Amino acid sequence: MQPLILLHGAIGSSAQLGKLSRELSRSFRVYVPDLAGHGSREMPIEPFSIRLFADDILRFMEREQIAQAPVFGYSMGGYVGMYLARRHPEKISKVITLATKYQWSEEIAAKEIKMLDPDKIEQKLPAFAEVLRERHLPNDWKEVLYKTAEMMTGLGRDNALKEHDYATVACRVLLLLGDRDKMVSLEETIAVYRALPDGQMGMLPHTPHPIEQVNTAMLAFHIEQLIGV
């Protein structure tokens, strides 16, 4: 069976992709790593960045002796997958992204960062705060949010993937977006789709941004169709 790497989103962990991993394990040898500083992974000394996470996955592939693999990435995980396909095309055979935000500016970053305030989350969403606390043990979930906010600020100032980068992504790419996603716009997704040499795009019906609310069977079907089972 060919390998398949699944990448979680910002402030997320591999556990969120457990159901999808089980669905896809019938067709692939599935790997679901936690990105550095997420889940139970040790917090890196350096700031969070797309390059940090991409390098982390390259080391993971080396440890697991994965010469090349398709990658599915949810939200920020999709951005990391696309970055890898651009910078290390020999390692990535295909990319599928879901709910990935590609357009960044200082204004957009500032808007996203407002949702990462630990104090407000504790006050208004205590149940979610507890989920984050348990998700990232033994790390401090608040530090995960602070480092993620810093990364978004950096993306706002200097987007890791420029418009011209997508034209040089040689592998086949499928961009998926939920029709009820309030975080990622259809316009920015279409812009990337049009720039890709071998891009495809699909809309998932009745689908908001959170991965927990995605129809797993439908998502697995799209992944299998693009990679080829």
N, C-alpha and C positions, 0 to 999 in steps of 0.2 A: 504493500500500500504506500502511496506517495505521502510525503509529509504535508501538513498544513499548519500554519502558525496563526493563532488568534490573539489579537492585541486589544486590551481593555482601554477605556477612556480615562480622561483626567479625573482625579480623586477616586478612581475605581480600583478594581482588583480582578484577578483571574476568576474568582468565585462567581462573579456576575455572568461569566460566559460558560458556566458549567453545563447548563441545559443545552446550549448550542453545541458545545463540545461533544456531549453524549449523542446528540442527533447526527453529527457529522462523523462520528467515530466508526460508523458503518462503512464509510467510503474512504476515509483517510486515517493516517497516523497523526493524530491531533496533538499539538503542543500549545499550552496556554500559560505562558510565563507571566509573572508579576513584573511590572516595570520597576526600575530602581526607586526605592523609597515608598513603594505602594504595597498594600497587603502586608505580608510579613517580611518583605525585603528590607535590608538595611538602608538607612537614610544616607544618601551620598553627601559628601562634604561640599561638592560643587553645586551650583544652582541647577534647578530643573531646566531642561532645554530639550528641544526636539533632537538635536545632535546627541545629547547625553543618552536619551532613550534609544536612538538608533544604534549608537555604539554598543549599548547594553544588549540589544537584540543580536547584533553581530557576534558578540562574545558568547551569547547563549547558543547560537547556531554552531559555533565552533566547538563548544563543549558537547553538544548533542550530535556532533558530526553530521550536520545538515548542510550539504553542499549548496543546495538551492531549493527554494520552496515558494509556493503561493502564500500570500498573506491576506487575512481578513482583519480589518481594523475598525473598531467602533469609535466614533467621535475623534478624540485626540489620537487614538490608536491608528485610525485611518490615515491621519496626517503623518504619523511616524512611518507607516507602511509606504506611503507615497514618497516620502523623503528618501527612504531606503532604495526604492525603485529608481529614483533620480540619481542618487549618489553611488549606489552599489548595484547596478543592473545585473551583474553576474550572479548575485545572490537571490534575486527576487524574480520569479517566473510570471506571476500574475498578482494583481492587487484588486481587492474588493473593499470598498469603504462604505460605511453606513453613518449618516448623520455627522459627517465631518465638516468642520468649519474651516474653509480655506481663505476667506477674506478677513484680513486683520488690519486695523488702524488703531491709533491711540484712542480714538473715540469708542470704537468697538470693544477694545480691551477694557477700557474703563467701565463700560456697561456690564461686561461679563464678570469683572472682578467684584462688582457689588453683590453678586450672588455667592461669593466665597468668604463672607465675613463670619468667622466662627462665633462671635458674640451674638450676632443676630440669629444665626442658626440655632444656637442654644436656647435663645429666648422664644423664638417663634416656631421652631421645628425641633423640639427636644428629641422626638423619636428618631429623626434623621441624624441628629448629632450622635445619638447612641449607636446607630448603624455605622456611621463613619468611625467612631471610636473603636468598635469591635473589628471593623474591616481592616484597620491599619495597625492593630496591635502587633508587636510591642512599640511601634512608632506612635508619636503624638499626632493625632489626626489634625490638630490645628496647624502643626508645622507643614503637613502635606498641603493644606489649603494656602498657607502663606507662600510656600515655594511655587505652587501652581499659579497664584496671582502674579508673582514675580515673572514667571515664564510668559504669561499672557501679556504683561506689560512689555516685555522684550519683543514679543511677536508684533505688538502694536507699533513699536518703533522700527522694527526691521523684520519683516516677514521672512521666515526661513525658506519658503518656496515662493519665488517670484513668478509672475505671469509667464515669462519666457521659459521657465523650467519645465512646465508641463509639456511643451512641444518636444522635449527631448526624452520623455519617458517612453521607452521603446516597447515595453510589455503591454499586454492587454489589461485594461482597467475597467472595472464596473463601479460606477458611483450610484449608491442607493440612498434615497432620502424618504423619510416618512412624510405623508401629505399633511400631517398636523404638527410638524416640527416647528417650534417657535424660536429655536435658537439658530438654526441654519436656514438660510434663504434658498429658494429655488433658483434665484438669479445667480448667486455665486457658484452654485453647483453646475448650472448650465454653462457658465463661463469656463470652468475647468474642463467640463466634458468636451466643449468645442475646441479647446486647445490641445487635447490629447490626440496623438496620431492614431491610436487604436482604442478609443474609449467607447463605453456603452453607459447608458443611464437608465435607472428604473425607479419608479415611485411605489412605495409600499402603502396600501390603503389603510385608513383608520389607525395610523401609526404616529405617535408623538415622539419626542426625543429620547426619553429614558429607555435604556436597553431592556429593562424589566417589562416594558409594555409592548415589546415587539413580538410578533407572531414567529416563534422559533422555527416552526416547520416551513413557513414561507421563506424566511431568511435563508435557511439551509438549502432550500430548493434553488434559490438564485445563486448561491455560492457554488453548488454542485454543477449547475448548468454552465457557469463561466469557466470553471476549472476543467470540467469534463470528467464524468464518472463512467 
